[in-house]
Amino acid sequence: MSKIEINRKWCKGCGICAAFCPKKVLGLDEEAEKATVVNPEACIACMMCELRCPDLAIRVIKEEEK
């Protein structure tokens, strides 16, 4: 499993991260229209959200295998 950090101050809510996520881990919250993790257990750490974010607001931290 991995951890996704979202800098909500930098996020402009464009939705690119959610659109590129193959496992639908990310979405936009209705309140602030910012990226949010909606399905964390499905994350496969493919890094698509981090690589595609134009605002550098997402960081994927891979958990090391034991």
PyMOL Python script that loads the backbone (N, CA, C, O; Angstrom):
from pymol import cmd

cmd.read_pdbstr("""\
ATOM      1  N   MET A   1       0.853  -1.192   0.000  1.00  0.00           N
ATOM      2  CA  MET A   1       0.000   0.000   0.000  1.00  0.00           C
ATOM      3  C   MET A   1       0.890   1.243   0.000  1.00  0.00           C
ATOM      4  O   MET A   1       2.027   1.203   0.471  1.00  0.00           O
ATOM      5  N   SER A   2       0.381   2.303  -0.512  1.00  0.00           N
ATOM      6  CA  SER A   2       1.129   3.554  -0.561  1.00  0.00           C
ATOM      7  C   SER A   2       0.298   4.670   0.062  1.00  0.00           C
ATOM      8  O   SER A   2      -0.884   4.505   0.361  1.00  0.00           O
ATOM      9  N   LYS A   3       0.949   5.795   0.244  1.00  0.00           N
ATOM     10  CA  LYS A   3       0.273   6.954   0.814  1.00  0.00           C
ATOM     11  C   LYS A   3       0.305   8.078  -0.208  1.00  0.00           C
ATOM     12  O   LYS A   3       1.323   8.308  -0.860  1.00  0.00           O
ATOM     13  N   ILE A   4      -0.810   8.770  -0.341  1.00  0.00           N
ATOM     14  CA  ILE A   4      -0.892   9.892  -1.271  1.00  0.00           C
ATOM     15  C   ILE A   4      -1.052  11.170  -0.469  1.00  0.00           C
ATOM     16  O   ILE A   4      -1.994  11.318   0.310  1.00  0.00           O
ATOM     17  N   GLU A   5      -0.122  12.089  -0.669  1.00  0.00           N
ATOM     18  CA  GLU A   5      -0.204  13.400  -0.021  1.00  0.00           C
ATOM     19  C   GLU A   5      -0.655  14.422  -1.052  1.00  0.00           C
ATOM     20  O   GLU A   5      -0.108  14.491  -2.153  1.00  0.00           O
ATOM     21  N   ILE A   6      -1.654  15.211  -0.689  1.00  0.00           N
ATOM     22  CA  ILE A   6      -2.158  16.252  -1.580  1.00  0.00           C
ATOM     23  C   ILE A   6      -1.995  17.601  -0.894  1.00  0.00           C
ATOM     24  O   ILE A   6      -2.526  17.821   0.194  1.00  0.00           O
ATOM     25  N   ASN A   7      -1.262  18.494  -1.531  1.00  0.00           N
ATOM     26  CA  ASN A   7      -1.112  19.853  -1.019  1.00  0.00           C
ATOM     27  C   ASN A   7      -2.319  20.642  -1.521  1.00  0.00           C
ATOM     28  O   ASN A   7      -2.332  21.108  -2.660  1.00  0.00           O
ATOM     29  N   ARG A   8      -3.317  20.787  -0.676  1.00  0.00           N
ATOM     30  CA  ARG A   8      -4.570  21.416  -1.084  1.00  0.00           C
ATOM     31  C   ARG A   8      -4.413  22.912  -1.349  1.00  0.00           C
ATOM     32  O   ARG A   8      -5.257  23.510  -2.016  1.00  0.00           O
ATOM     33  N   LYS A   9      -3.361  23.514  -0.845  1.00  0.00           N
ATOM     34  CA  LYS A   9      -3.107  24.929  -1.149  1.00  0.00           C
ATOM     35  C   LYS A   9      -2.668  25.084  -2.602  1.00  0.00           C
ATOM     36  O   LYS A   9      -2.979  26.088  -3.242  1.00  0.00           O
ATOM     37  N   TRP A  10      -1.954  24.103  -3.117  1.00  0.00           N
ATOM     38  CA  TRP A  10      -1.455  24.165  -4.492  1.00  0.00           C
ATOM     39  C   TRP A  10      -2.476  23.640  -5.494  1.00  0.00           C
ATOM     40  O   TRP A  10      -2.475  24.050  -6.654  1.00  0.00           O
ATOM     41  N   CYS A  11      -3.342  22.739  -5.056  1.00  0.00           N
ATOM     42  CA  CYS A  11      -4.317  22.115  -5.959  1.00  0.00           C
ATOM     43  C   CYS A  11      -5.338  23.139  -6.435  1.00  0.00           C
ATOM     44  O   CYS A  11      -5.912  23.882  -5.639  1.00  0.00           O
ATOM     45  N   LYS A  12      -5.557  23.166  -7.769  1.00  0.00           N
ATOM     46  CA  LYS A  12      -6.560  24.083  -8.299  1.00  0.00           C
ATOM     47  C   LYS A  12      -7.845  23.358  -8.701  1.00  0.00           C
ATOM     48  O   LYS A  12      -8.782  23.974  -9.209  1.00  0.00           O
ATOM     49  N   GLY A  13      -7.878  22.041  -8.468  1.00  0.00           N
ATOM     50  CA  GLY A  13      -9.095  21.279  -8.726  1.00  0.00           C
ATOM     51  C   GLY A  13      -9.364  21.000 -10.188  1.00  0.00           C
ATOM     52  O   GLY A  13     -10.521  20.940 -10.604  1.00  0.00           O
ATOM     53  N   CYS A  14      -8.318  20.829 -10.972  1.00  0.00           N
ATOM     54  CA  CYS A  14      -8.507  20.612 -12.411  1.00  0.00           C
ATOM     55  C   CYS A  14      -9.042  19.212 -12.728  1.00  0.00           C
ATOM     56  O   CYS A  14      -9.676  19.014 -13.764  1.00  0.00           O
ATOM     57  N   GLY A  15      -8.788  18.239 -11.841  1.00  0.00           N
ATOM     58  CA  GLY A  15      -9.295  16.888 -12.035  1.00  0.00           C
ATOM     59  C   GLY A  15      -8.440  15.981 -12.901  1.00  0.00           C
ATOM     60  O   GLY A  15      -8.825  14.843 -13.169  1.00  0.00           O
ATOM     61  N   ILE A  16      -7.287  16.463 -13.344  1.00  0.00           N
ATOM     62  CA  ILE A  16      -6.415  15.645 -14.180  1.00  0.00           C
ATOM     63  C   ILE A  16      -5.975  14.388 -13.431  1.00  0.00           C
ATOM     64  O   ILE A  16      -5.938  13.303 -14.012  1.00  0.00           O
ATOM     65  N   CYS A  17      -5.646  14.525 -12.165  1.00  0.00           N
ATOM     66  CA  CYS A  17      -5.198  13.372 -11.376  1.00  0.00           C
ATOM     67  C   CYS A  17      -6.269  12.289 -11.328  1.00  0.00           C
ATOM     68  O   CYS A  17      -5.969  11.108 -11.503  1.00  0.00           O
ATOM     69  N   ALA A  18      -7.496  12.682 -11.096  1.00  0.00           N
ATOM     70  CA  ALA A  18      -8.603  11.724 -11.021  1.00  0.00           C
ATOM     71  C   ALA A  18      -8.860  11.080 -12.374  1.00  0.00           C
ATOM     72  O   ALA A  18      -9.188   9.896 -12.446  1.00  0.00           O
ATOM     73  N   ALA A  19      -8.716  11.842 -13.433  1.00  0.00           N
ATOM     74  CA  ALA A  19      -8.967  11.316 -14.782  1.00  0.00           C
ATOM     75  C   ALA A  19      -7.927  10.278 -15.194  1.00  0.00           C
ATOM     76  O   ALA A  19      -8.251   9.319 -15.895  1.00  0.00           O
ATOM     77  N   PHE A  20      -6.678  10.464 -14.763  1.00  0.00           N
ATOM     78  CA  PHE A  20      -5.615   9.535 -15.152  1.00  0.00           C
ATOM     79  C   PHE A  20      -5.476   8.339 -14.217  1.00  0.00           C
ATOM     80  O   PHE A  20      -4.807   7.368 -14.569  1.00  0.00           O
ATOM     81  N   CYS A  21      -6.081   8.381 -13.051  1.00  0.00           N
ATOM     82  CA  CYS A  21      -5.939   7.288 -12.087  1.00  0.00           C
ATOM     83  C   CYS A  21      -6.665   6.034 -12.589  1.00  0.00           C
ATOM     84  O   CYS A  21      -7.886   6.047 -12.743  1.00  0.00           O
ATOM     85  N   PRO A  22      -5.914   4.945 -12.845  1.00  0.00           N
ATOM     86  CA  PRO A  22      -6.540   3.735 -13.379  1.00  0.00           C
ATOM     87  C   PRO A  22      -7.407   3.004 -12.367  1.00  0.00           C
ATOM     88  O   PRO A  22      -8.245   2.190 -12.755  1.00  0.00           O
ATOM     89  N   LYS A  23      -7.226   3.272 -11.085  1.00  0.00           N
ATOM     90  CA  LYS A  23      -7.970   2.572 -10.037  1.00  0.00           C
ATOM     91  C   LYS A  23      -9.010   3.450  -9.348  1.00  0.00           C
ATOM     92  O   LYS A  23      -9.629   3.029  -8.371  1.00  0.00           O
ATOM     93  N   LYS A  24      -9.203   4.659  -9.849  1.00  0.00           N
ATOM     94  CA  LYS A  24     -10.193   5.601  -9.298  1.00  0.00           C
ATOM     95  C   LYS A  24      -9.957   5.868  -7.805  1.00  0.00           C
ATOM     96  O   LYS A  24     -10.890   5.877  -7.001  1.00  0.00           O
ATOM     97  N   VAL A  25      -8.694   6.084  -7.466  1.00  0.00           N
ATOM     98  CA  VAL A  25      -8.314   6.367  -6.087  1.00  0.00           C
ATOM     99  C   VAL A  25      -8.634   7.811  -5.722  1.00  0.00           C
ATOM    100  O   VAL A  25      -8.985   8.105  -4.579  1.00  0.00           O
ATOM    101  N   LEU A  26      -8.513   8.706  -6.692  1.00  0.00           N
ATOM    102  CA  LEU A  26      -8.700  10.136  -6.442  1.00  0.00           C
ATOM    103  C   LEU A  26     -10.016  10.649  -7.004  1.00  0.00           C
ATOM    104  O   LEU A  26     -10.572  10.102  -7.957  1.00  0.00           O
ATOM    105  N   GLY A  27     -10.486  11.707  -6.386  1.00  0.00           N
ATOM    106  CA  GLY A  27     -11.681  12.391  -6.866  1.00  0.00           C
ATOM    107  C   GLY A  27     -11.614  13.842  -6.430  1.00  0.00           C
ATOM    108  O   GLY A  27     -10.652  14.259  -5.785  1.00  0.00           O
ATOM    109  N   LEU A  28     -12.620  14.599  -6.775  1.00  0.00           N
ATOM    110  CA  LEU A  28     -12.700  15.995  -6.332  1.00  0.00           C
ATOM    111  C   LEU A  28     -13.775  16.098  -5.270  1.00  0.00           C
ATOM    112  O   LEU A  28     -14.889  15.609  -5.454  1.00  0.00           O
ATOM    113  N   ASP A  29     -13.437  16.742  -4.146  1.00  0.00           N
ATOM    114  CA  ASP A  29     -14.466  16.900  -3.130  1.00  0.00           C
ATOM    115  C   ASP A  29     -15.432  17.993  -3.554  1.00  0.00           C
ATOM    116  O   ASP A  29     -15.050  18.944  -4.235  1.00  0.00           O
ATOM    117  N   GLU A  30     -16.669  17.851  -3.150  1.00  0.00           N
ATOM    118  CA  GLU A  30     -17.712  18.788  -3.567  1.00  0.00           C
ATOM    119  C   GLU A  30     -17.613  20.125  -2.840  1.00  0.00           C
ATOM    120  O   GLU A  30     -18.021  21.160  -3.368  1.00  0.00           O
ATOM    121  N   GLU A  31     -17.075  20.095  -1.638  1.00  0.00           N
ATOM    122  CA  GLU A  31     -17.009  21.289  -0.814  1.00  0.00           C
ATOM    123  C   GLU A  31     -16.039  22.340  -1.361  1.00  0.00           C
ATOM    124  O   GLU A  31     -16.416  23.494  -1.561  1.00  0.00           O
ATOM    125  N   ALA A  32     -14.792  21.935  -1.601  1.00  0.00           N
ATOM    126  CA  ALA A  32     -13.766  22.890  -2.020  1.00  0.00           C
ATOM    127  C   ALA A  32     -13.317  22.684  -3.462  1.00  0.00           C
ATOM    128  O   ALA A  32     -12.505  23.452  -3.978  1.00  0.00           O
ATOM    129  N   GLU A  33     -13.846  21.645  -4.112  1.00  0.00           N
ATOM    130  CA  GLU A  33     -13.451  21.303  -5.481  1.00  0.00           C
ATOM    131  C   GLU A  33     -11.937  21.151  -5.598  1.00  0.00           C
ATOM    132  O   GLU A  33     -11.303  21.718  -6.488  1.00  0.00           O
ATOM    133  N   LYS A  34     -11.383  20.381  -4.689  1.00  0.00           N
ATOM    134  CA  LYS A  34      -9.956  20.067  -4.675  1.00  0.00           C
ATOM    135  C   LYS A  34      -9.812  18.550  -4.729  1.00  0.00           C
ATOM    136  O   LYS A  34     -10.749  17.819  -4.409  1.00  0.00           O
ATOM    137  N   ALA A  35      -8.635  18.081  -5.134  1.00  0.00           N
ATOM    138  CA  ALA A  35      -8.371  16.648  -5.192  1.00  0.00           C
ATOM    139  C   ALA A  35      -8.415  16.056  -3.792  1.00  0.00           C
ATOM    140  O   ALA A  35      -7.980  16.672  -2.819  1.00  0.00           O
ATOM    141  N   THR A  36      -8.947  14.855  -3.718  1.00  0.00           N
ATOM    142  CA  THR A  36      -9.007  14.139  -2.451  1.00  0.00           C
ATOM    143  C   THR A  36      -8.886  12.646  -2.714  1.00  0.00           C
ATOM    144  O   THR A  36      -9.228  12.166  -3.794  1.00  0.00           O
ATOM    145  N   VAL A  37      -8.401  11.923  -1.726  1.00  0.00           N
ATOM    146  CA  VAL A  37      -8.268  10.474  -1.841  1.00  0.00           C
ATOM    147  C   VAL A  37      -9.612   9.860  -1.428  1.00  0.00           C
ATOM    148  O   VAL A  37     -10.053  10.020  -0.290  1.00  0.00           O
ATOM    149  N   VAL A  38     -10.248   9.164  -2.358  1.00  0.00           N
ATOM    150  CA  VAL A  38     -11.562   8.576  -2.076  1.00  0.00           C
ATOM    151  C   VAL A  38     -11.516   7.055  -1.932  1.00  0.00           C
ATOM    152  O   VAL A  38     -12.451   6.459  -1.397  1.00  0.00           O
ATOM    153  N   ASN A  39     -10.442   6.424  -2.402  1.00  0.00           N
ATOM    154  CA  ASN A  39     -10.343   4.970  -2.371  1.00  0.00           C
ATOM    155  C   ASN A  39      -8.879   4.564  -2.142  1.00  0.00           C
ATOM    156  O   ASN A  39      -8.268   3.962  -3.024  1.00  0.00           O
ATOM    157  N   PRO A  40      -8.308   4.885  -0.966  1.00  0.00           N
ATOM    158  CA  PRO A  40      -6.869   4.706  -0.746  1.00  0.00           C
ATOM    159  C   PRO A  40      -6.385   3.261  -0.860  1.00  0.00           C
ATOM    160  O   PRO A  40      -5.261   3.022  -1.301  1.00  0.00           O
ATOM    161  N   GLU A  41      -7.205   2.312  -0.476  1.00  0.00           N
ATOM    162  CA  GLU A  41      -6.771   0.906  -0.507  1.00  0.00           C
ATOM    163  C   GLU A  41      -6.592   0.367  -1.922  1.00  0.00           C
ATOM    164  O   GLU A  41      -5.966  -0.677  -2.106  1.00  0.00           O
ATOM    165  N   ALA A  42      -7.128   1.056  -2.920  1.00  0.00           N
ATOM    166  CA  ALA A  42      -7.007   0.616  -4.311  1.00  0.00           C
ATOM    167  C   ALA A  42      -5.736   1.116  -4.993  1.00  0.00           C
ATOM    168  O   ALA A  42      -5.424   0.693  -6.107  1.00  0.00           O
ATOM    169  N   CYS A  43      -5.002   2.012  -4.335  1.00  0.00           N
ATOM    170  CA  CYS A  43      -3.807   2.610  -4.945  1.00  0.00           C
ATOM    171  C   CYS A  43      -2.742   1.560  -5.227  1.00  0.00           C
ATOM    172  O   CYS A  43      -2.390   0.765  -4.355  1.00  0.00           O
ATOM    173  N   ILE A  44      -2.234   1.568  -6.457  1.00  0.00           N
ATOM    174  CA  ILE A  44      -1.173   0.650  -6.859  1.00  0.00           C
ATOM    175  C   ILE A  44       0.165   1.397  -7.034  1.00  0.00           C
ATOM    176  O   ILE A  44       1.131   0.831  -7.546  1.00  0.00           O
ATOM    177  N   ALA A  45       0.212   2.631  -6.618  1.00  0.00           N
ATOM    178  CA  ALA A  45       1.416   3.471  -6.686  1.00  0.00           C
ATOM    179  C   ALA A  45       1.966   3.562  -8.104  1.00  0.00           C
ATOM    180  O   ALA A  45       3.177   3.469  -8.304  1.00  0.00           O
ATOM    181  N   CYS A  46       1.099   3.739  -9.077  1.00  0.00           N
ATOM    182  CA  CYS A  46       1.531   3.860 -10.476  1.00  0.00           C
ATOM    183  C   CYS A  46       2.133   5.229 -10.767  1.00  0.00           C
ATOM    184  O   CYS A  46       2.801   5.417 -11.784  1.00  0.00           O
ATOM    185  N   MET A  47       1.896   6.178  -9.876  1.00  0.00           N
ATOM    186  CA  MET A  47       2.455   7.527  -9.954  1.00  0.00           C
ATOM    187  C   MET A  47       1.813   8.415 -11.024  1.00  0.00           C
ATOM    188  O   MET A  47       2.280   9.532 -11.246  1.00  0.00           O
ATOM    189  N   MET A  48       0.768   7.952 -11.682  1.00  0.00           N
ATOM    190  CA  MET A  48       0.143   8.752 -12.738  1.00  0.00           C
ATOM    191  C   MET A  48      -0.353  10.100 -12.207  1.00  0.00           C
ATOM    192  O   MET A  48      -0.201  11.124 -12.874  1.00  0.00           O
ATOM    193  N   CYS A  49      -0.938  10.101 -11.022  1.00  0.00           N
ATOM    194  CA  CYS A  49      -1.452  11.359 -10.467  1.00  0.00           C
ATOM    195  C   CYS A  49      -0.321  12.350 -10.213  1.00  0.00           C
ATOM    196  O   CYS A  49      -0.432  13.530 -10.544  1.00  0.00           O
ATOM    197  N   GLU A  50       0.759  11.864  -9.626  1.00  0.00           N
ATOM    198  CA  GLU A  50       1.900  12.736  -9.333  1.00  0.00           C
ATOM    199  C   GLU A  50       2.542  13.247 -10.618  1.00  0.00           C
ATOM    200  O   GLU A  50       2.894  14.423 -10.712  1.00  0.00           O
ATOM    201  N   LEU A  51       2.695  12.380 -11.593  1.00  0.00           N
ATOM    202  CA  LEU A  51       3.337  12.764 -12.854  1.00  0.00           C
ATOM    203  C   LEU A  51       2.495  13.729 -13.683  1.00  0.00           C
ATOM    204  O   LEU A  51       3.043  14.572 -14.394  1.00  0.00           O
ATOM    205  N   ARG A  52       1.183  13.616 -13.601  1.00  0.00           N
ATOM    206  CA  ARG A  52       0.299  14.435 -14.441  1.00  0.00           C
ATOM    207  C   ARG A  52      -0.163  15.729 -13.796  1.00  0.00           C
ATOM    208  O   ARG A  52      -0.684  16.605 -14.488  1.00  0.00           O
ATOM    209  N   CYS A  53       0.011  15.874 -12.499  1.00  0.00           N
ATOM    210  CA  CYS A  53      -0.472  17.077 -11.812  1.00  0.00           C
ATOM    211  C   CYS A  53       0.306  18.313 -12.278  1.00  0.00           C
ATOM    212  O   CYS A  53       1.516  18.388 -12.061  1.00  0.00           O
ATOM    213  N   PRO A  54      -0.360  19.279 -12.911  1.00  0.00           N
ATOM    214  CA  PRO A  54       0.340  20.467 -13.403  1.00  0.00           C
ATOM    215  C   PRO A  54       0.773  21.417 -12.287  1.00  0.00           C
ATOM    216  O   PRO A  54       1.583  22.317 -12.512  1.00  0.00           O
ATOM    217  N   ASP A  55       0.237  21.218 -11.095  1.00  0.00           N
ATOM    218  CA  ASP A  55       0.555  22.109  -9.977  1.00  0.00           C
ATOM    219  C   ASP A  55       1.527  21.498  -8.976  1.00  0.00           C
ATOM    220  O   ASP A  55       1.841  22.115  -7.958  1.00  0.00           O
ATOM    221  N   LEU A  56       2.010  20.275  -9.265  1.00  0.00           N
ATOM    222  CA  LEU A  56       2.927  19.560  -8.370  1.00  0.00           C
ATOM    223  C   LEU A  56       2.341  19.435  -6.964  1.00  0.00           C
ATOM    224  O   LEU A  56       3.062  19.513  -5.970  1.00  0.00           O
ATOM    225  N   ALA A  57       1.038  19.242  -6.897  1.00  0.00           N
ATOM    226  CA  ALA A  57       0.340  19.202  -5.618  1.00  0.00           C
ATOM    227  C   ALA A  57       0.180  17.800  -5.048  1.00  0.00           C
ATOM    228  O   ALA A  57      -0.328  17.638  -3.938  1.00  0.00           O
ATOM    229  N   ILE A  58       0.609  16.779  -5.799  1.00  0.00           N
ATOM    230  CA  ILE A  58       0.424  15.403  -5.348  1.00  0.00           C
ATOM    231  C   ILE A  58       1.768  14.702  -5.224  1.00  0.00           C
ATOM    232  O   ILE A  58       2.653  14.841  -6.069  1.00  0.00           O
ATOM    233  N   ARG A  59       1.888  13.950  -4.146  1.00  0.00           N
ATOM    234  CA  ARG A  59       3.096  13.157  -3.922  1.00  0.00           C
ATOM    235  C   ARG A  59       2.669  11.757  -3.496  1.00  0.00           C
ATOM    236  O   ARG A  59       1.890  11.595  -2.556  1.00  0.00           O
ATOM    237  N   VAL A  60       3.177  10.761  -4.184  1.00  0.00           N
ATOM    238  CA  VAL A  60       2.894   9.374  -3.839  1.00  0.00           C
ATOM    239  C   VAL A  60       4.097   8.818  -3.093  1.00  0.00           C
ATOM    240  O   VAL A  60       5.223   8.852  -3.589  1.00  0.00           O
ATOM    241  N   ILE A  61       3.845   8.310  -1.903  1.00  0.00           N
ATOM    242  CA  ILE A  61       4.911   7.734  -1.091  1.00  0.00           C
ATOM    243  C   ILE A  61       4.710   6.227  -1.083  1.00  0.00           C
ATOM    244  O   ILE A  61       3.744   5.715  -0.519  1.00  0.00           O
ATOM    245  N   LYS A  62       5.641   5.531  -1.720  1.00  0.00           N
ATOM    246  CA  LYS A  62       5.540   4.071  -1.798  1.00  0.00           C
ATOM    247  C   LYS A  62       6.006   3.460  -0.490  1.00  0.00           C
ATOM    248  O   LYS A  62       7.056   3.813   0.047  1.00  0.00           O
ATOM    249  N   GLU A  63       5.206   2.543   0.004  1.00  0.00           N
ATOM    250  CA  GLU A  63       5.581   1.833   1.219  1.00  0.00           C
ATOM    251  C   GLU A  63       6.512   0.696   0.822  1.00  0.00           C
ATOM    252  O   GLU A  63       6.183  -0.106  -0.052  1.00  0.00           O
ATOM    253  N   GLU A  64       7.640   0.630   1.446  1.00  0.00           N
ATOM    254  CA  GLU A  64       8.624  -0.396   1.131  1.00  0.00           C
ATOM    255  C   GLU A  64       8.108  -1.773   1.484  1.00  0.00           C
ATOM    256  O   GLU A  64       7.480  -1.961   2.525  1.00  0.00           O
ATOM    257  N   GLU A  65       8.372  -2.732   0.621  1.00  0.00           N
ATOM    258  CA  GLU A  65       7.979  -4.109   0.880  1.00  0.00           C
ATOM    259  C   GLU A  65       8.888  -4.676   1.962  1.00  0.00           C
ATOM    260  O   GLU A  65      10.081  -4.380   2.015  1.00  0.00           O
ATOM    261  N   LYS A  66       8.306  -5.482   2.805  1.00  0.00           N
ATOM    262  CA  LYS A  66       9.067  -6.031   3.938  1.00  0.00           C
ATOM    263  C   LYS A  66       9.542  -7.420   3.639  1.00  0.00           C
ATOM    264  O   LYS A  66      10.199  -8.041   4.474  1.00  0.00           O
TER     265      LYS A  66
END
""", "prot")
cmd.dss("prot")
cmd.show_as("cartoon", "prot")
cmd.util.cbc("prot")
cmd.orient("prot")
